[in-house]
């Protein structure tokens, strides 16, 4: 016989970690597309890496001061922070700094 458990939260509630994850995804896609369109290609991945790490720091601050508590079955702010950090580190590892250095030196000499 199935048992129904009641929860104090509404399933259609806006906000919280799921909304934050959706916003981070949309902002990340828009940032990556804009960077691919307007910037030289060797700079895109390092820029995306820095943006993901900075975004992870911002979400970590939100997680630290948030009243939303972690549960084992639900998404938490710390999960979003971990995903953003992993994406930022992977983007940094995939980028080739040897291609970006001449572009940055060229802009500095102007």
For each residue, the residues with C-beta under 8 A, 3 or more apart:
1:
2:
3:
4:
5:
6:
7:
8:
9: 13
10: 13
11:
12:
13: 9 10 16
14: 19
15: 19
16: 13 19 20 68
17: 20 21 68 74 75 76 77 79 80
18: 21 22 75
19: 14 15 16 22 23
20: 16 17 23 24 59 62 77 80
21: 17 18 24 25 75 79 80 83
22: 18 19 25 26
23: 19 20 26 27
24: 20 21 27 28 55 59 80 84
25: 21 22 28 29
26: 22 23 29 30
27: 23 24 30 31 55
28: 24 25 31 32 48 51 52 55 87
29: 25 26 32 33
30: 26 27 33 34
31: 27 28 34 35 48 51
32: 28 29 35 36 44 48
33: 29 30 36 37
34: 30 31 37 38
35: 31 32 38 39 43 44 47 48
36: 32 33 39 41 44
37: 33 34
38: 34 35
39: 35 36 43 44 47
40: 43 44 103
41: 36 44
42: 45 95 96 99 100 103
43: 35 39 40 46 47 100 103 104
44: 32 35 36 39 40 41 47 48
45: 42 48 49 91 92 94 95
46: 43 49 50 91 92 95 97 100
47: 35 39 43 44 50 51
48: 28 31 32 35 44 45 51 52 88 91
49: 45 46 52 53 88 89 91 92 95
50: 46 47 53 54 88
51: 28 31 47 48 54 55 88
52: 28 48 49 55 56 84 85 87 88 91
53: 49 50 56 57 84 85 88 89
54: 50 51 57 58
55: 24 27 28 51 52 58 59 84 88
56: 52 53 59 60 81 84 85 88
57: 53 54 60 61
58: 54 55 61 62
59: 20 24 55 56 62 63 77 80 81 84
60: 56 57 63 64 77 78 81
61: 57 58 64 65
62: 20 58 59 65 66 77
63: 59 60 66 76 77 78 80 81
64: 60 61
65: 61 62
66: 62 63 77
67:
68: 16 17 76 77
69:
70: 74 76 78
71: 74 76
72:
73:
74: 17 70 71
75: 17 18 21 79 80
76: 17 63 68 70 71 79 80
77: 17 20 59 60 62 63 66 68 80 81
78: 60 63 70 81 82
79: 17 21 75 76 82 83
80: 17 20 21 24 59 63 75 76 77 83 84
81: 56 59 60 63 77 78 84 85
82: 78 79 85 86
83: 21 79 80 86 87
84: 24 52 53 55 56 59 80 81 87 88
85: 52 53 56 81 82 88 89
86: 82 83 89 90
87: 28 52 83 84 90 91
88: 48 49 50 51 52 53 55 56 84 85 91 92
89: 49 53 85 86 92 93
90: 86 87 93 94
91: 45 46 48 49 52 87 88 94 95
92: 45 46 49 88 89 95
93: 89 90
94: 45 90 91
95: 42 45 46 49 91 92 100
96: 42 99 100
97: 46 100 101
98: 101
99: 42 96 102 103
100: 42 43 46 95 96 97 103 104
101: 97 98 104 105
102: 99 105 106
103: 40 42 43 99 100 106 107
104: 43 100 101 107 108
105: 101 102 108 109
106: 102 103 109 110
107: 103 104 110
108: 104 105
109: 105 106
110: 106 107
